[in-house]
Amino acid sequence: MNTEKSREILQILQHDSRTTAESIASMIGESVQDVKAGIERLENDGIIKHYSTTVDWEKAGVDKIVAFVDITVVPAREVGFDAIAMRIARHPEVRSAWLVSGGCDLSIMVEAATLKDLANFVAEKIATIDGVSGTNTQFLLRKYKEDNVLFHELEPDNRLVVSP
């Protein structure tokens, strides 16, 4: 399967990971066997990392505290930011971790059951790491879109049209 077809498969699965190989095959004009083999190759090559579901936890009645923590780091000799970033990323509270440009070096998204749990995690597990020189925490107040999925649709405009 060529690179273009692989990209098409990736785009389809990124939009909806439940799309069947049969549906993908009809969308891109390939056989089901070729699509299945292509997906398996993409998984084995580590290009497809994980399949996930976008959940509206608020609607499900589950309270979660989500925060974005910007971290300033003194890079370690010969490994730069990687050693500290991987140490931080391994914590189960960390949902995502990125090396970023701008006012900080690393940015992480953290989830916890309570504000106290989240505060303790940042204060005791992140801020105390050798090489971490500062943190700045911002809390998620409302989610509008995640993983290309809108969480709040606009109310339909039911006003009457007025014309001259």
Backbone hydrogen bonds in HBPLUS format (Angstrom, degrees):
<---DONOR---> <-ACCEPTOR-->    atom                        ^
c    i                          cat <-CA-CA->   ^        H-A-AA   ^      H-
h    n   atom  resd res      DA  || num        DHA   H-A  angle D-A-AA Bond
n    s   type  num  typ     dist DA aas  dist angle  dist       angle   num
A0006-SER N   A0002-ASN O   3.05 MM   4  6.38 155.1  2.11 149.8 157.5     1
A0007-ARG N   A0003-THR O   2.92 MM   4  6.19 153.7  1.99 148.5 155.3     2
A0008-GLU N   A0004-GLU O   3.00 MM   4  6.31 153.5  2.07 145.4 152.8     3
A0009-ILE N   A0005-LYS O   2.97 MM   4  6.27 157.7  2.02 149.4 154.8     4
A0010-LEU N   A0006-SER O   2.94 MM   4  6.23 161.3  1.97 149.6 154.7     5
A0011-GLN N   A0007-ARG O   2.89 MM   4  6.15 159.0  1.94 152.2 157.5     6
A0012-ILE N   A0008-GLU O   3.00 MM   4  6.23 161.0  2.04 150.8 155.7     7
A0013-LEU N   A0009-ILE O   2.92 MM   4  6.14 170.7  1.92 158.2 160.6     8
A0014-GLN N   A0010-LEU O   2.82 MM   4  5.91 150.5  1.90 146.4 155.1     9
A0015-HIS N   A0011-GLN O   3.10 MM   4  6.24 149.6  2.20 140.6 147.9    10
A0016-ASP N   A0012-ILE O   2.99 MM   4  6.29 157.2  2.04 149.4 156.0    11
A0019-THR N   A0016-ASP O   3.13 MM   3  5.84 167.9  2.15 124.3 126.0    12
A0024-ILE N   A0020-THR O   2.96 MM   4  6.28 166.5  1.97 155.2 159.1    13
A0025-ALA N   A0021-ALA O   2.85 MM   4  5.95 160.7  1.89 147.2 152.7    14
A0026-SER N   A0022-GLU O   3.16 MM   4  6.44 157.1  2.22 145.0 149.9    15
A0027-MET N   A0023-SER O   2.98 MM   4  6.24 146.0  2.10 145.7 155.9    16
A0027-MET N   A0024-ILE O   3.03 MM   3  4.99 118.7  2.42  94.0 110.1    17
A0028-ILE N   A0024-ILE O   2.97 MM   4  6.21 152.6  2.05 158.7 164.6    18
A0029-GLY N   A0025-ALA O   2.88 MM   4  5.61 121.3  2.23 141.6 153.4    19
A0030-GLU N   A0025-ALA O   3.09 MM   5  4.81 151.6  2.17 132.7 138.7    20
A0035-VAL N   A0031-SER O   3.01 MM   4  6.34 156.6  2.07 150.8 157.4    21
A0036-LYS N   A0032-VAL O   2.88 MM   4  6.12 166.8  1.90 155.8 159.2    22
A0037-ALA N   A0033-GLN O   2.93 MM   4  6.08 160.8  1.97 146.7 152.3    23
A0038-GLY N   A0034-ASP O   2.80 MM   4  5.92 150.7  1.88 141.7 150.8    24
A0039-ILE N   A0035-VAL O   2.85 MM   4  6.09 159.6  1.89 155.9 160.3    25
A0040-GLU N   A0036-LYS O   2.97 MM   4  6.16 162.2  2.00 147.8 153.0    26
A0041-ARG N   A0037-ALA O   2.92 MM   4  6.14 153.5  1.99 145.6 152.7    27
A0042-LEU N   A0038-GLY O   2.95 MM   4  6.19 158.4  1.99 147.5 153.4    28
A0043-GLU N   A0039-ILE O   2.90 MM   4  6.17 149.4  1.99 149.3 157.8    29
A0044-ASN N   A0040-GLU O   2.87 MM   4  6.08 165.4  1.89 150.2 154.3    30
A0045-ASP N   A0041-ARG O   2.83 MM   4  5.94 150.1  1.92 149.4 157.3    31
A0047-ILE N   A0042-LEU O   2.94 MM   5  5.20 135.8  2.14 161.6 169.3    32
A0048-ILE N   A0042-LEU O   3.08 MM   6  5.61 166.5  2.10 120.5 123.0    33
A0046-GLY N   A0043-GLU O   3.05 MM   3  5.21 155.7  2.11 104.9 112.3    34
A0060-ALA N   A0056-ASP O   3.08 MM   4  6.40 144.3  2.21 144.0 155.0    35
A0062-VAL N   A0057-TRP O   2.92 MM   5  5.23 162.9  1.95 159.1 155.1    36
A0061-GLY N   A0058-GLU O   3.08 MM   3  5.18 156.6  2.13 102.7 109.6    37
A0065-ILE N   A0112-ALA O   2.79 MM  47  5.25 178.4  1.79 166.9 166.5    38
A0112-ALA N   A0065-ILE O   2.93 MM  47  5.25 145.7  2.05 145.4 154.7    39
A0140-LEU N   A0066-VAL O   2.83 MM  74  5.43 178.3  1.83 149.9 150.4    40
A0067-ALA N   A0110-VAL O   2.92 MM  43  5.27 157.4  1.97 149.3 155.8    41
A0110-VAL N   A0067-ALA O   2.81 MM  43  5.27 166.2  1.83 156.8 161.5    42
A0068-PHE N   A0138-GLN O   2.70 MM  70  5.18 162.4  1.73 158.5 164.2    43
A0138-GLN N   A0068-PHE O   2.85 MM  70  5.18 157.7  1.90 147.5 155.2    44
A0069-VAL N   A0108-ILE O   2.83 MM  39  5.24 157.2  1.88 148.4 155.7    45
A0108-ILE N   A0069-VAL O   2.92 MM  39  5.24 158.4  1.97 140.7 147.6    46
A0070-ASP N   A0136-ASN O   2.83 MM  66  5.05 167.5  1.85 150.6 149.2    47
A0136-ASN N   A0070-ASP O   2.82 MM  66  5.05 137.5  2.00 144.8 153.8    48
A0071-ILE N   A0106-LEU O   2.75 MM  35  5.02 171.8  1.76 153.5 153.6    49
A0105-ASP N   A0071-ILE O   2.97 MM  34  5.94 155.0  2.03 138.6 146.1    50
A0106-LEU N   A0071-ILE O   3.00 MM  35  5.02 171.7  2.01 149.4 152.2    51
A0072-THR N   A0134-GLY O   2.82 MM  62  4.98 167.1  1.83 141.0 145.1    52
A0133-SER N   A0072-THR O   2.80 MM  61  5.46 154.7  1.86 141.2 148.7    53
A0074-VAL N   A0131-GLY O   2.67 MM  57  4.88 158.6  1.71 147.3 155.1    54
A0076-ALA N   A0080-GLY O   2.98 MM   4  4.90 147.5  2.08 138.2 128.0    55
A0079-VAL N   A0076-ALA O   3.39 MM   3  5.69 151.1  2.48 114.5 122.6    56
A0080-GLY N   A0076-ALA O   2.86 MM   4  4.90 131.2  2.10 158.8 150.3    57
A0082-ASP N   A0079-VAL O   3.16 MM   3  5.85 132.9  2.40 149.2 144.9    58
A0085-ALA N   A0081-PHE O   2.86 MM   4  5.93 167.6  1.88 164.2 167.9    59
A0086-MET N   A0082-ASP O   2.85 MM   4  5.93 164.8  1.87 153.9 157.1    60
A0087-ARG N   A0083-ALA O   3.09 MM   4  6.20 151.6  2.17 139.0 147.1    61
A0088-ILE N   A0084-ILE O   2.96 MM   4  6.19 159.6  2.00 153.5 158.3    62
A0089-ALA N   A0085-ALA O   2.83 MM   4  5.99 162.4  1.87 149.8 155.5    63
A0090-ARG N   A0086-MET O   3.16 MM   4  6.18 137.2  2.36 140.6 148.0    64
A0091-HIS N   A0088-ILE O   3.19 MM   3  5.92 165.3  2.21 121.0 125.1    65
A0094-VAL N   A0091-HIS O   3.08 MM   3  5.57 151.7  2.16 113.9 121.7    66
A0111-GLU N   A0093-GLU O   2.93 MM  18  5.39 158.0  1.98 150.8 156.6    67
A0095-ARG N   A0109-MET O   2.71 MM  14  5.44 149.2  1.80 150.6 160.4    68
A0096-SER N   A0109-MET O   3.43 MM  13  5.10 156.3  2.49 130.2 132.5    69
A0109-MET N   A0096-SER O   2.91 MM  13  5.10 158.5  1.96 136.8 140.7    70
A0098-TRP N   A0107-SER O   2.84 MM   9  5.28 152.7  1.91 152.7 161.8    71
A0107-SER N   A0098-TRP O   2.87 MM   9  5.28 154.8  1.94 150.3 156.6    72
A0100-VAL N   A0105-ASP O   2.82 MM   5  5.44 165.6  1.84 143.9 149.0    73
A0118-LEU N   A0114-THR O   3.09 MM   4  6.37 159.8  2.13 148.4 153.7    74
A0119-ALA N   A0115-LEU O   2.85 MM   4  6.06 164.7  1.87 153.1 157.6    75
A0120-ASN N   A0116-LYS O   2.87 MM   4  6.03 162.9  1.89 152.4 157.1    76
A0121-PHE N   A0117-ASP O   2.95 MM   4  6.11 153.4  2.02 143.6 151.1    77
A0122-VAL N   A0118-LEU O   3.05 MM   4  6.35 167.1  2.06 156.4 158.0    78
A0123-ALA N   A0119-ALA O   2.92 MM   4  6.05 169.7  1.93 153.3 156.8    79
A0124-GLU N   A0120-ASN O   2.75 MM   4  5.57 159.5  1.79 147.8 153.8    80
A0125-LYS N   A0121-PHE O   2.82 MM   4  5.18 150.5  1.91 133.8 143.2    81
A0126-ILE N   A0121-PHE O   3.28 MM   5  6.73 139.0  2.46 149.3 157.5    82
A0127-ALA N   A0122-VAL O   2.90 MM   5  6.06 171.4  1.91 171.5 172.9    83
A0129-ILE N   A0126-ILE O   3.18 MM   3  5.69 169.9  2.19 119.4 122.5    84
A0132-VAL N   A0129-ILE O   3.01 MM   3  5.61 165.6  2.03 136.6 139.6    85
A0151-PHE N   A0144-TYR O   2.76 MM   7  5.05 166.8  1.78 138.0 137.7    86
A0146-GLU N   A0149-VAL O   2.98 MM   3  5.27 154.4  2.05 140.6 145.3    87
A0149-VAL N   A0146-GLU O   2.82 MM   3  5.27 154.1  1.89 116.4 125.0    88
